[in-house]
Structures are given as C-alpha cells and as structure tokens.
Amino acid sequence: MQDTFIRPAAQASYDAYLEHLRQCRECPRDGSGRCADGQELVRIYLAKTRTG
C-alpha cells in the first residue's frame, strides 16, 4: 500500500475545495460536475500540486 502525501500548500487548497463542496448547493454530491467556484478551487489545487 502506498502512502499518499499532499504538499502543505496543496493540502490547504484541497481543504478549501472540500469545504466548498459541503456548502455549495450547485455542486453535485456524486462528483459528476462542479459550479464555477468549485472548478476554480480545483484548478488552484492542481496548480499547487504541480508547483508545491
């Protein structure tokens, strides 16, 4: 089993995205899509995972 490590900067962005999902009525609960704000949070998270 491989441990997954998320860089601290990316972790904060991921946590923000998860908090958004808990509160957003537009983002589907099944993960099939995202509102514009959710999409932007994912874009930020992915950028931080690539750059640290």
Contacts in CASP RR format, 6 or more apart in sequence:
PFRMAT RR
TARGET T0000
AUTHOR 0000-0000-0000
METHOD contacts of the structure
MODEL  1
MQDTFIRPAAQASYDAYLEHLRQCRECPRDGSGRCADGQELVRIYLAKTR
TG
6 14 0 8 1.000
6 49 0 8 1.000
7 48 0 8 1.000
7 49 0 8 1.000
7 52 0 8 1.000
9 48 0 8 1.000
9 52 0 8 1.000
10 45 0 8 1.000
10 48 0 8 1.000
10 49 0 8 1.000
10 52 0 8 1.000
13 41 0 8 1.000
13 44 0 8 1.000
13 45 0 8 1.000
13 48 0 8 1.000
14 45 0 8 1.000
16 41 0 8 1.000
16 44 0 8 1.000
16 45 0 8 1.000
17 38 0 8 1.000
17 41 0 8 1.000
17 42 0 8 1.000
17 45 0 8 1.000
20 27 0 8 1.000
20 37 0 8 1.000
20 38 0 8 1.000
20 41 0 8 1.000
21 27 0 8 1.000
21 38 0 8 1.000
24 35 0 8 1.000
24 37 0 8 1.000
24 38 0 8 1.000
26 35 0 8 1.000
27 33 0 8 1.000
27 34 0 8 1.000
27 35 0 8 1.000
27 38 0 8 1.000
34 42 0 8 1.000
END
